[in-house]
Amino acid sequence: PKESDRTLVNPGRGFATSFRFNEDMSGVLHPRGTVAQFSFYWDELEPAEGAINFPMLDSLLAKARANGQKLNFRVMCQNGRVGVPKWMRENGLNGHPYPDGSGWPPDYDDPLFLERHALFIQALGRRYDGHPDIDCIDIASIGRWGEWHTWETGSEMPSDSLQQKIVDLYLESFKSTPLVMQIGGGKSLARAMARGAGWRADCFGDMGGGTDEWNHMQFFYQQALDASDAGKAWRNDPVVFES
């Protein structure tokens, strides 16, 4: 082969574009990638009950293919705005505002949440499991940004039982498409690892912003991976970092 000092673009490896594609990176100092990562609130994907926005996802998959990329996406239910569909709240789903009023996390242990969210994820699985233009899908749904934590929201994480049901929901809905899960998932992460999921570590590189009290790199990442027996997952399953 001809010698080259250009970045090698290897399928499923290297950098990913986030909320954009290779064609959108003109003039940006960023290597081309073979994966494009997106995150969606539940209400963006199912604005009306049972009416999932498949055309939007299909258009992103087509754009990914045109750019020589595959799609990775996650579903979120909470963060800095209300991410649960309005029709769910009108149907009586329990929840409460953040202390600062910026968001509205649902009560994940409310049976209505699991019932309707299961129907939604199962519908995504029926349409997209094994899709050739999907790289992997996040086991998300729970916590801020779907990252399996409720930091500074005034609410606790849902019960272990509910967390395990959500993990199983993804595993049963996506049997061909690779899955990844945030390493903050605790016992649920171990459950996902044991059944073939990969893992994801967001805020990679965080050293605490100048404080010695706590940071992801020293006090969380390795400990979470060890507790979930995830150290060898990279041999067979996706491993993803967000810097």
Disulfide bonds with the S-S distance in Angstrom:
none
